[in-house]
Amino acid sequence: MLPDVPWPRRQKFQDRGWLHVLLFMATLVTTTLVGADLYASFLLDFSRGTALPLPIPALVLRGFWYSGTVLAILGAHEMGHYLACRYYDVDASLPFFLPFPFALIVFSTGTLGAVIRIREPIRHKHALFDIGIAGPIAGFAVTVPALIIGLAMSHVARVPADFDGLNLGEPLLLKGVSWLLFGVQPDGFSLNLHPMAFAAWFGMLATALNLFPVGQLDGGHISYSVLGQRSTYVTFFMIAVAMVLSYNSSGLMVWTLAMIVMIVVFGPRHPRVLDEAVPLDRRRMVLALFALVMFALCFTPAPITGH
C-alpha cells in the first residue's frame, strides 16, 4: 500500500518573466511610435503639413514623452492591484502590457492597456475592495502630475478653418487644470496638447472606464463591496447608460460591447465572498466615495469625435 502523501500545493506568484518583459518591450515600441507621431502633430499646430518637422530619429526620441508617461500610468495601475494581492496573499500575475501593433495605420494609443491575472478567488470583502480600488488610486496618483506637467508644456494655437481631424473629449479634471493654466480659449483657437498631456488624457480615460460599476471591473468590485448582491442592479443600469452614450459617441461603442460580452460570458452577478453581509468600515466607505470622485473627474461621455 502506498503512503498517503498530499499533493504539493502550487507556489503562488510564479510568472514567466520573459513573457512580461517581451510584452512590455513590444508595448514600448508601439507607444513610442505613436508618441513620435503625436510629437510631430504637436509641432505642426493642427496643420496638415507633409514635411516632417524634425528628423525621424529626433521624433522617435521625443516619442518617449508619451510612451514613458502612458506606461508609467498603466504600470502604476496594475502594480496597485498586484501589490494589494501580495498583501492579502491572493495569487496573481505580474502585469501583462498589451501592445497595439497597428499604431500608425489607424488612430491608436499604441496599447490596449495592461492587465494582471488573479489566479484564485478573493474570499473576503475587505480584500476584494482593497484590491479593486488600489489600481485606480495608484494610476490616478501618476496621472494627475503627468497632466499638470503635460499641460504646462502645451500651448494654445489657432485651428484652421478646414480642420477635420479628431476631437478629444475633455474630462472635468483636464478642463479644470487647462482653465487654471490658460483660461478660456478665444473662438478659432484650441489647446494643442503636448504628448505627455495626451498620455494623461488616456490615463484618465482608462481610469474612468475601469471604474464603471459593472460586473468584475474595478468599479464592479467596489460596487459589490459596498452594496452586495444589489450591485447587480447597478450593473444593468450602467450597461443601459453606456448603450445610450454609445448611440451618440462611437468612441464608447467598443467599450460598451466589451462590457456586454463580459456580462454574457461571466454573468451579471459578482462572485460572492464569505463576508458579504458585513458592512465596510468607515475608512473604506470614504475611499468608495473617492472612487466616485475619480470617476466623475476622469469620465467624458464622448471620448473621441470627428473624422
Residue pairs with C-beta under 8 A, 6 or more apart in sequence:
12 89
12 91
12 119
13 86
13 91
13 92
15 93
15 94
17 94
19 96
20 93
20 94
20 95
20 96
20 97
23 96
23 97
23 98
23 99
24 71
24 97
26 97
26 99
26 101
27 71
27 97
27 98
27 99
27 110
27 111
27 114
28 67
28 71
29 99
30 99
30 100
30 101
30 103
30 108
30 110
30 111
31 63
31 66
31 67
31 70
31 71
31 99
31 103
31 109
31 110
31 111
32 60
32 63
32 64
32 66
32 67
32 110
33 60
33 63
33 103
33 104
33 110
34 63
34 66
34 67
34 103
34 104
34 108
34 109
34 110
35 62
35 63
35 64
35 65
35 66
35 67
35 110
35 195
35 199
36 56
36 59
36 60
36 62
36 63
37 59
37 63
37 103
37 104
38 63
38 66
38 195
38 198
39 54
39 59
39 62
39 63
39 65
39 66
39 195
40 52
40 53
40 54
40 59
42 192
42 193
42 194
42 195
43 53
43 54
44 53
45 157
45 158
45 192
46 157
46 158
46 159
46 160
46 163
46 165
46 190
46 192
47 160
52 59
53 59
54 62
62 195
63 195
65 194
65 195
65 196
65 199
66 110
66 195
66 196
66 198
66 199
67 110
67 199
69 146
69 150
69 195
69 196
69 199
69 200
69 203
70 109
70 110
70 111
70 199
70 202
70 203
71 97
71 111
72 142
72 146
73 139
73 142
73 143
73 146
73 199
73 200
73 202
73 203
73 206
74 95
74 97
74 111
74 113
74 114
74 139
74 203
74 206
75 95
75 97
75 114
76 138
76 139
76 141
76 142
77 114
77 135
77 136
77 138
77 139
77 206
77 207
77 210
78 95
78 114
78 115
78 116
78 135
79 95
79 138
80 134
80 135
80 136
80 137
80 138
80 139
81 92
81 116
81 118
81 131
81 132
81 134
81 135
82 92
82 93
82 94
82 95
82 116
83 134
84 127
84 130
84 131
84 134
84 135
85 91
85 92
85 116
85 118
85 131
86 92
87 130
88 122
88 124
88 127
88 130
88 131
90 118
90 120
90 122
90 127
90 131
91 118
91 119
91 120
92 116
92 117
92 118
92 119
93 116
93 117
93 119
94 116
95 114
95 115
95 116
96 114
96 115
96 116
96 117
97 111
97 114
98 111
98 112
98 113
98 114
98 115
99 110
99 111
99 112
100 108
100 109
100 110
100 111
100 112
102 108
103 110
107 166
107 304
109 202
113 206
118 131
121 271
122 128
122 131
122 273
123 273
123 274
124 273
124 274
124 275
125 225
125 273
125 275
125 276
125 278
125 280
126 275
126 280
126 281
126 284
128 221
128 224
128 225
128 273
129 221
129 222
129 225
129 226
129 280
129 284
129 287
129 288
130 284
131 221
132 218
132 219
132 220
132 221
132 222
132 225
133 218
133 221
133 222
133 287
133 288
133 291
135 210
135 218
136 207
136 210
136 211
136 218
136 291
136 294
137 287
137 290
137 291
137 294
139 203
139 206
139 207
140 207
140 294
140 298
142 203
143 200
143 203
143 204
143 207
143 298
144 173
144 200
146 196
146 197
146 199
146 200
146 203
147 173
147 174
147 177
147 197
147 200
147 201
147 203
147 204
148 177
149 196
150 193
150 194
150 195
150 196
150 197
150 198
150 199
150 200
151 174
151 177
151 178
151 181
151 182
151 191
151 193
151 194
151 197
151 200
152 181
153 194
153 196
153 197
154 178
154 191
154 192
154 193
154 194
154 197
155 191
155 192
156 182
156 185
156 189
156 190
156 191
156 192
157 189
157 190
157 192
158 188
158 189
159 188
159 189
159 190
164 306
164 307
165 306
165 307
166 304
166 305
166 306
166 307
167 304
167 305
167 306
168 193
168 198
168 201
168 303
168 304
169 249
169 251
169 300
169 301
169 302
169 303
169 304
169 305
170 178
170 300
171 201
171 204
171 205
171 208
171 297
171 298
171 299
171 300
172 296
172 297
172 298
173 204
173 297
173 298
174 200
174 201
174 204
178 191
182 191
185 191
193 201
204 297
204 298
205 298
205 300
205 303
207 294
207 295
207 298
208 294
208 295
208 298
208 299
208 300
209 217
209 255
210 217
210 218
210 219
211 217
211 218
211 219
211 222
211 291
211 294
211 295
211 298
211 299
212 219
212 220
212 238
212 242
212 259
212 295
213 219
213 220
213 222
213 223
213 231
213 234
213 235
213 238
214 220
214 234
214 235
214 238
214 239
214 242
214 259
214 262
214 263
215 235
215 259
215 262
215 263
215 266
215 268
215 270
216 262
216 266
216 270
216 271
217 259
217 262
219 291
219 295
220 231
220 235
220 270
221 270
222 288
222 291
223 231
223 234
223 235
223 270
224 231
224 270
225 280
225 284
225 288
226 280
226 285
226 288
227 234
228 276
228 277
229 269
229 270
229 272
229 276
231 270
232 268
232 269
232 270
235 263
235 268
235 270
236 268
239 256
239 259
239 260
239 263
242 252
242 255
242 256
242 259
243 256
245 252
245 256
245 301
245 302
246 252
246 253
246 256
248 301
248 302
249 301
249 302
249 303
249 304
249 305
250 304
251 302
251 303
251 304
251 305
252 301
252 302
252 303
280 288
